[in-house]
């Protein structure tokens, strides 16, 4: 029995001696190798644009980028030096970049409101949240990118100050004229300028007062001498 135990102990000792041991030198070599592995370098994505007036209303954009394409961007022309509390004057539209260089034309006649003549900023912005929705996983990891350039646009030929004044008066109408409020013709004319009067299609009791300077119409109940409702543009009811 004692002989068997001794032989078992010898066998265990020999097995332990056969197991490979990792030296501290080998461990240090492994760490050095891991440290020298090439690391991925973040890509410095960028935009460059060249914008020029192709006509009174059309702006030609040439966009160069190292973004993985295709992507969508927002292209816009914004009146320069706008104040935060002013009604926005400008126009923007989503465009698609198909490669390292893309050319497109932005036509501001598509805007809801005609743009005045003046100094503008032509701008292209990439928003990864929606600009890379075409399954472009690499572009989705890129940051927001913006490039801009000053540009002069003739557009409607109207002055920017005239448009700002009209926008301010339109805002006053929307914020201060309520349904069925008293019709004070003299006060309204002082505020909005002269009007063009016509019969309203709302009823025989109503007249339509169109104010060209603000491009708005007030429908007035002549019997009650009340403003029934305001409308944008020229309207009959």
MOQUI-V169315 format. One record per residue. N is the residue number from 1. RES is the residue in one small letter. SS is DSSP state (~ for helix, > for strand, _ for the rest). Layout:
n:N res:RES ss:SS
n:N res:RES ss:SS
This chain:
n:1 res:x ss:_
n:2 res:x ss:~
n:3 res:x ss:~
n:4 res:x ss:~
n:5 res:x ss:~
n:6 res:x ss:~
n:7 res:x ss:~
n:8 res:x ss:~
n:9 res:x ss:~
n:10 res:x ss:~
n:11 res:x ss:~
n:12 res:x ss:~
n:13 res:x ss:~
n:14 res:x ss:~
n:15 res:x ss:~
n:16 res:x ss:~
n:17 res:x ss:~
n:18 res:x ss:~
n:19 res:x ss:_
n:20 res:x ss:_
n:21 res:x ss:_
n:22 res:x ss:_
n:23 res:x ss:_
n:24 res:x ss:~
n:25 res:x ss:~
n:26 res:x ss:~
n:27 res:x ss:~
n:28 res:x ss:~
n:29 res:x ss:~
n:30 res:x ss:~
n:31 res:x ss:~
n:32 res:x ss:~
n:33 res:x ss:~
n:34 res:x ss:~
n:35 res:x ss:~
n:36 res:x ss:_
n:37 res:x ss:_
n:38 res:x ss:_
n:39 res:x ss:_
n:40 res:x ss:_
n:41 res:x ss:_
n:42 res:x ss:_
n:43 res:x ss:_
n:44 res:x ss:_
n:45 res:x ss:_
n:46 res:x ss:_
n:47 res:x ss:>
n:48 res:x ss:>
n:49 res:x ss:>
n:50 res:x ss:>
n:51 res:x ss:>
n:52 res:x ss:>
n:53 res:x ss:>
n:54 res:x ss:_
n:55 res:x ss:_
n:56 res:x ss:_
n:57 res:x ss:_
n:58 res:x ss:>
n:59 res:x ss:>
n:60 res:x ss:>
n:61 res:x ss:>
n:62 res:x ss:>
n:63 res:x ss:>
n:64 res:x ss:>
n:65 res:x ss:>
n:66 res:x ss:_
n:67 res:x ss:_
n:68 res:x ss:_
n:69 res:x ss:_
n:70 res:x ss:_
n:71 res:x ss:>
n:72 res:x ss:>
n:73 res:x ss:>
n:74 res:x ss:>
n:75 res:x ss:>
n:76 res:x ss:>
n:77 res:x ss:>
n:78 res:x ss:>
n:79 res:x ss:>
n:80 res:x ss:_
n:81 res:x ss:_
n:82 res:x ss:_
n:83 res:x ss:_
n:84 res:x ss:_
n:85 res:x ss:_
n:86 res:x ss:_
n:87 res:x ss:_
n:88 res:x ss:_
n:89 res:x ss:_
n:90 res:x ss:>
n:91 res:x ss:>
n:92 res:x ss:>
n:93 res:x ss:>
n:94 res:x ss:>
n:95 res:x ss:>
n:96 res:x ss:>
n:97 res:x ss:>
n:98 res:x ss:_
n:99 res:x ss:_
n:100 res:x ss:_
n:101 res:x ss:>
n:102 res:x ss:>
n:103 res:x ss:>
n:104 res:x ss:>
n:105 res:x ss:>
n:106 res:x ss:>
n:107 res:x ss:>
n:108 res:x ss:~
n:109 res:x ss:~
n:110 res:x ss:~
n:111 res:x ss:_
n:112 res:x ss:_
n:113 res:x ss:_
n:114 res:x ss:_
n:115 res:x ss:_
n:116 res:x ss:_
n:117 res:x ss:>
n:118 res:x ss:>
n:119 res:x ss:>
n:120 res:x ss:>
n:121 res:x ss:>
n:122 res:x ss:>
n:123 res:x ss:>
n:124 res:x ss:>
n:125 res:x ss:>
n:126 res:x ss:>
n:127 res:x ss:_
n:128 res:x ss:~
n:129 res:x ss:~
n:130 res:x ss:~
n:131 res:x ss:~
n:132 res:x ss:_
n:133 res:x ss:_
n:134 res:x ss:_
n:135 res:x ss:_
n:136 res:x ss:_
n:137 res:x ss:~
n:138 res:x ss:~
n:139 res:x ss:~
n:140 res:x ss:~
n:141 res:x ss:_
n:142 res:x ss:_
n:143 res:x ss:_
n:144 res:x ss:_
n:145 res:x ss:>
n:146 res:x ss:>
n:147 res:x ss:>
n:148 res:x ss:>
n:149 res:x ss:>
n:150 res:x ss:>
n:151 res:x ss:>
n:152 res:x ss:>
n:153 res:x ss:>
n:154 res:x ss:_
n:155 res:x ss:_
n:156 res:x ss:_
n:157 res:x ss:_
n:158 res:x ss:_
n:159 res:x ss:>
n:160 res:x ss:~
n:161 res:x ss:~
n:162 res:x ss:~
n:163 res:x ss:~
n:164 res:x ss:~
n:165 res:x ss:~
n:166 res:x ss:~
n:167 res:x ss:~
n:168 res:x ss:~
n:169 res:x ss:~
n:170 res:x ss:~
n:171 res:x ss:~
n:172 res:x ss:~
n:173 res:x ss:~
n:174 res:x ss:~
n:175 res:x ss:~
n:176 res:x ss:~
n:177 res:x ss:_
n:178 res:x ss:_
n:179 res:x ss:_
n:180 res:x ss:_
n:181 res:x ss:>
n:182 res:x ss:>
n:183 res:x ss:_
n:184 res:x ss:_
n:185 res:x ss:~
n:186 res:x ss:~
n:187 res:x ss:~
n:188 res:x ss:~
n:189 res:x ss:~
n:190 res:x ss:~
n:191 res:x ss:~
n:192 res:x ss:~
n:193 res:x ss:_
n:194 res:x ss:_
n:195 res:x ss:_
n:196 res:x ss:>
n:197 res:x ss:>
n:198 res:x ss:>
n:199 res:x ss:>
n:200 res:x ss:_
n:201 res:x ss:_
n:202 res:x ss:_
n:203 res:x ss:_
n:204 res:x ss:_
n:205 res:x ss:_
n:206 res:x ss:>
n:207 res:x ss:>
n:208 res:x ss:>
n:209 res:x ss:>
n:210 res:x ss:>
n:211 res:x ss:>
n:212 res:x ss:_
n:213 res:x ss:_
n:214 res:x ss:_
n:215 res:x ss:_
n:216 res:x ss:>
n:217 res:x ss:>
n:218 res:x ss:>
n:219 res:x ss:>
n:220 res:x ss:>
n:221 res:x ss:>
n:222 res:x ss:_
n:223 res:x ss:_
n:224 res:x ss:_
n:225 res:x ss:_
n:226 res:x ss:>
n:227 res:x ss:>
n:228 res:x ss:>
n:229 res:x ss:>
n:230 res:x ss:>
n:231 res:x ss:>
n:232 res:x ss:>
n:233 res:x ss:_
n:234 res:x ss:_
n:235 res:x ss:_
n:236 res:x ss:_
n:237 res:x ss:_
